[in-house]
Amino acid sequence: MGTNYYACYNYCEHCKREDRLHICKLSLGYRPIFQAYKNEEFKIVSWRDWKNFLEKPGVLIKNEYGNLIVQDAFYKKIEEWQRHFEVTPRISNYDNDSFLDDEGYQFIWLEFF
């Protein structure tokens, strides 16, 4: 079991609706797996891209349980988790749909939760 994290934005005070992008999943024993996006609206293909997106005004980080996550604490957790797995040679079972960014973070094009 792991925990999914989401970037929440475009929050509506009136109806309480928000848009969400899946950031990543952290699972014990595995390197972080990030969701990659490349379309008309978003191009997120690196950890640096994710940090740039998360630092935009009005973007919040929440876990799958709806808990708000402090940005600096999230960055620290991701980067510490990644350091633990830097020597892991295998990317994933989805080698055709996954890649490593320039810093060695794992990304996948397929939607996963």
C-alpha positions in Angstrom: 0.0 0.0 0.0 1.1 3.5 -0.7 -0.1 7.1 -0.5 -1.1 9.2 -3.5 -0.5 12.9 -3.6 -2.4 15.5 -5.6 -2.0 19.1 -6.8 -5.3 20.8 -6.1 -6.1 24.1 -7.8 -9.1 26.2 -9.1 -10.9 25.8 -5.8 -14.4 27.2 -5.8 -15.6 28.6 -2.5 -19.2 28.4 -3.6 -19.5 24.7 -4.6 -16.3 23.4 -2.9 -15.1 21.9 -6.2 -11.4 21.8 -7.2 -9.3 20.5 -10.0 -6.7 17.8 -9.2 -3.6 16.5 -10.9 -2.0 13.3 -9.6 1.5 14.2 -8.5 2.9 10.9 -7.4 2.6 7.8 -5.3 4.9 6.9 -2.4 5.0 3.2 -1.4 7.2 1.6 1.2 10.1 -0.2 -0.5 9.8 1.6 -3.9 11.2 4.8 -5.4 8.6 7.7 -5.8 6.6 7.3 -9.0 5.5 10.6 -10.6 2.7 11.1 -13.0 3.9 12.7 -16.3 1.7 15.1 -18.3 2.2 16.5 -21.7 -0.9 18.1 -23.4 -2.2 21.5 -24.4 -2.6 22.5 -20.7 0.3 20.9 -18.9 3.8 19.8 -19.6 5.2 18.1 -16.5 8.0 15.7 -17.2 10.4 16.3 -14.3 10.6 16.9 -10.6 11.6 20.4 -11.4 8.5 20.9 -13.5 6.4 19.6 -10.6 7.9 22.0 -8.2 7.3 24.9 -10.6 3.7 23.9 -10.9 3.2 23.4 -7.1 4.6 26.9 -6.4 1.9 28.6 -8.5 -0.5 30.7 -6.5 -3.6 28.8 -5.4 -2.1 25.3 -5.8 -2.3 23.1 -2.7 -0.9 19.6 -2.1 -3.2 17.0 -0.6 -2.9 13.3 0.0 -5.5 10.8 -1.1 -7.3 11.3 2.3 -7.8 15.0 1.7 -5.2 16.1 4.2 -3.4 19.3 3.3 0.4 18.8 3.0 2.9 21.6 3.7 4.9 22.3 0.6 8.4 22.3 2.1 7.6 19.1 4.1 6.4 17.5 0.9 9.6 18.5 -1.0 11.8 17.2 1.8 9.9 13.9 2.0 10.2 13.3 -1.8 13.8 14.2 -1.9 14.8 12.0 1.1 12.7 9.1 -0.3 14.4 9.5 -3.7 17.9 9.4 -2.1 17.2 6.1 -0.6 16.6 4.5 -4.0 19.2 6.2 -6.2 20.9 2.9 -6.9 17.8 1.1 -8.0 18.5 0.0 -11.5 15.0 -1.1 -12.7 12.6 1.7 -13.5 9.3 -0.2 -13.4 7.3 -3.0 -15.0 6.1 -0.5 -17.5 9.5 0.3 -19.1 7.9 1.5 -22.4 5.7 4.0 -20.6 8.1 5.2 -18.0 11.3 7.2 -17.9 13.7 9.0 -15.5 14.1 12.7 -15.5 17.5 14.4 -15.4 17.7 14.1 -11.6 16.8 10.4 -11.7 13.1 10.7 -10.6 10.8 8.1 -12.1 7.9 9.2 -14.3 5.1 7.2 -15.9 2.7 8.3 -18.7 0.0 5.8 -17.8 -2.6 6.9 -15.2 -2.1 5.1 -12.0 -3.4 5.4 -8.4 
